[in-house]
Structure formats: C-alpha cells, structure tokens
Amino acid sequence: MKEGEALILTPVKRVVLIVLDSVGVGALPDAAAYGDAGTNTLAHTARAVCGLALPHLGALGLGNIVPVAGVPPAPRPRAAYGKMATRSAGKDTTTGHWELAGLVLDRPFPVYPDGFPADVIAAFEAAIGRPTLGNRPASGTVIIEELGAEHVRTGAPIVYTSADSVFQVAAHEEVVPPEELYRICRVARMLLTGEHAVGRVIARPFAGAEGRFARTPRRKDFSLAPGGETVLDALKARGHAVVGVGKIGNIFAERGLTASFPTRDNEQGVDRTLAVLREFLSGLVFTNLIEFDMLYGHRNDAHGYAAALAAFDRRVPELAGALAPGDLLVLTADHGCDPTTPGTDHTREYVPLLALLPSGLAGGVDLGTRASLADVAATVAQVFGFGWPVGESFYGQLVSEGGGER
C-alpha cells in the first residue's frame, strides 16, 4: 500500500505493543548458523517444569502457535495468532526491536567472543584516564565476583561483553559513582563507531562487600541510534503519541518517542503500561518486559522463566480489561533465550504473535508464519493511515477474516 492509499478497516486509535523479551517459539531455519539448532524457549521451558499453567495466554491462542506442555490449543482463541521470523541478521535485543519498528538490518552488529581489540581498549582507557579490568565475555554477576575486589582496590572499571553486541562497564557505586560511570559510558559510546559500532554500551553499577557484591537498579543503556527511519519516527512526525515503557527508550536512543517510562521489572512494566493506557488515549504504547530474558533466560533458570510467564499470565486480564473499543493489543517477542541450552546466549527463534481487538473480531484468525518482525510496523502504519516500505500488514486479516467489513 502506497502513501495516501490507506485502507481504513475499523477505527483503531491506539496500538498497545508488548514485547515479552526472549519468549521465542522455535528455531528459525537458519538457527544452526548461530549455534541454535533445535532451540525453543517456550516449549523447552514448559517441558523442563512438566507443563506451564498459562490459562489467560492459552485462551488468547498461545497454544495454537506451537505445542506447549500445559497450554493446549484453544478451541476458540480470543485473539488472532501466529509466529514471526526475524529477517535481519543477528539475534540481539536491538535488532529485534528495530525490526518490530520496521527497520531491517542487512548485517549484524559486531560481537566480540574474544573480548575487544587491544586498540579499542587502549583508546577507551586513554579517554577516561583509567586502566580497565576484564575485557572478555562474561556473566555480569560472575565477573563482579571475580574482579570486584580488585576493582575496589584499584578503581579500574570492569569491561566485559556477551554474545550480544554490547560493551558493558561495571563499577562499584562507592568507587565510581553512577554519574561518573555514566560519563565513562558516554565516552565509550562516542568511541565505538564504524566497524566497532556496538548496539549498546551498558553501565552496570554494583554495591556491597566482597563475597556479597550485587548489581544495583541504576543500570543505564547508551544505544546506537537507529540507522534509518522507524515507524516510531513516522508516528511522531505525524503528531501521534509514541510512549515507551521499560527499556524501549534505551533501545531507540530515545528517538521517535513522545514520552518514556523506564521500569525495573515485569510487574512495574505492566503497572506502567496500565497507567499509560489511562493517560494516553491514542497513538502507540510500546512496552518491553525484560525479566524473562535478563533474570532467567541468560541464567539457564527454566523454573524462574516459567514462574515469570505465570506471573505475566495473571496480569493478562487486567491488560485486556484496560483496552478501549478503539485499541489493538499485540503480544510478541524480540528473539529467544532458551534456558535449557548449555549456553546462556540469545537463541535465534521465531517469536509468537497474538493480536487482540476488544470487539472480539480477530478471535481465532490464524495469521500464519510471518516473514518478518516488520509486519508489526506495517500493521501499525496501516492502522494510522500510511504505508510502510517493508513488512506485510496483518490488520486486514484481523478485521475481514474476523468478521469485520472493509
């Protein structure tokens, strides 16, 4: 559909897009190239705990997407359902969210399985006036236990990375106050350009004594700005509200948003989303719920992952009940992070797609296997009356196949 040729199917005024971070639903065809053959975050988590109890997500149609122990297919799903492939190269948070917003990447962000090159670290140390420790892939909780005491003695920040395209800097709050750590990370962000343009620089403050070091809630991300227009930019330019909840602001370098509400966990993410729905009556509400990935997927904690899914499931009726007649709720993910694999990295998987209209028109519509996460951006664009160059909108299926009229 071209600009100006909008097809108005139903008077949707607000799209609520919620990303269940890392809730993948099965390996993509090219998963083996990423070391992820056979992965399935949702199904394997369910198997590890002898079945999930997700009655509300099940009623929407989650069990109709892929077989999930404990979540049988709904005879009459309340939502439209399907799954989406990542078309971009890579399997990181930034890539997934940018593609959901309509920006497909031709090449992945750089990653550093052997740590950062010596010249990158030398330039960083010279710019901040301090030596550094670490410079290797590591779990954040493990590396502060290993190097935290030396950091406290020397004041040298701890630099580490992961399978994601990230440059992480950890420092004790009493040694390097958070504002100074943020300044250091801004320096890194300015240096990491060109071939070393990582997706995110992340400040990781921690506190406590040796043997009891713990990360604090003052994490801050410094993301690379999107390299092209996203549907967020387009909506904002057209005068629509674009509200980010959770780490959405960080992922998009605060670009394309009219308001941003950071959160510390899933529960606060749902609470903030509900508050935003009371305040912003039109536009796009874009939420990320981080704990599935951050606390459980990366730590191979299938039982914790299952508990987080159950906790979100209990909030689904509140979210559905907060929808107005002119709303469209979309639940999806950005990648996988199968907690049952030997590694702790993201996994290259399909992501679920559940789309709910309060009218019930979309109930039971099979949206199939979508070729790109950008189908979400194309759908959002069509809802608000303009075209999008990548992705295929599923809005028409929601209304026409669900019983509405063109």
Phi, psi and omega in degrees: 000131183272162176305131178089355181251039184297141176253109183272111186262324179199152188282064174287129180247347184212133175248130179248107184252115183243122180261116174273093193305116173085008181279076179282161183230033174129148186298138173287161181304331181261016185300327181299328179294341179256005184077023188239023180302135175081003182285152176196094187305309185292309184293320181288326174298316179299317180295321183295333182250015179061036175111138177265150173248096182228068187297324185281317174295324176298320179294329177289330180128015182301318180287352176275347182278308177217157176296129181225120180301126180091349181235082183289158175302138178281134178299323179225083183301140179286335184244167165283151186218154178178194175216159185231144175265151171273120180275330180292157170284141178109174182211035183256170183301312183298313180303312182297314181291321178297321179292321174303327180271008172096013180244107182265130183264135179281333180221151183286161171293152181293142175234162190225077182295343178248016185087174184279148179303151183302323182291328177293314180293320180298318179294321179295313180298320179295321183288327182262351178071027179218148167286168179233165176241159171091258184055062176202162173293137183195158166288136182298322180289325181289317187289331177286333174290322182287319188244357184301317181295318178296321176299316180297321180290321190256338185079005181281122179297153178264122179252132177207170180221192179207194175290342173285164175275080185222145172243104186255139181233117180253141179205143177289135185297334179274349178260313176234100181304150184309319181296324176290321176298320178297320178298316179300319180290328176295323176299314178300318181299320180291327181282327187274083181231178178059230183293341180253027181282081179294156181297318183216141163257131187234124173277128184236078178293147173221170183213180177099181181257165180306134184088346180224027177296141179213139178292145181260169181286003186272022173307145176215133180258143176236096189269154170292135178290143178308141183274010178198179181288137172251168178295336175297313178302315183296318179296314180299318180297333180269007174089012179272152172289137176228106189248124177261135177236134184086220185269016179302316179302317178296316184298326182256016181052036180064011182274141177083004181254145172259344176202149183217133182230095178297155179222162182259339184200178183297317182299315178293328177299317177292317179301314181295322178299315178298320178295319179297321180295333176283335186262320184253112189266357177208167179102203182246129172249119188240112186242139169245130174253111199269338195292329178307313182283304191293315186268332191239313179298310182289347181250013178053039182252085182294323180292320175295321178299314180298319179295322178294321176298317179295322179295319177293319180305322180294338180269348183303316179301325177296315180296315179296322180289340180274354182284140175267165180305333181264029183248155169230121177260128177238122174251131181204196177215180184246341181182188173251170170203072187299113184285355181262002179276161178297326180274177181242015186270168170302156178237143186275102187225161163298157175239151181288157175222116174235127182233121186239125169256132181304334179293342183083002183300326187275354185304128176085358180285126178271109182276356174071200179261114184273144185282344184203146171299339179294350174300332176295313179299318180296324178293314178301315180300315181296320178305320184263013166088025175218167182268166177223137189287341179231156181085163180235120182297140173254010182298318180299323177294324180300320187267311184289313180286335180275359174113003179275185181238145175283000000 
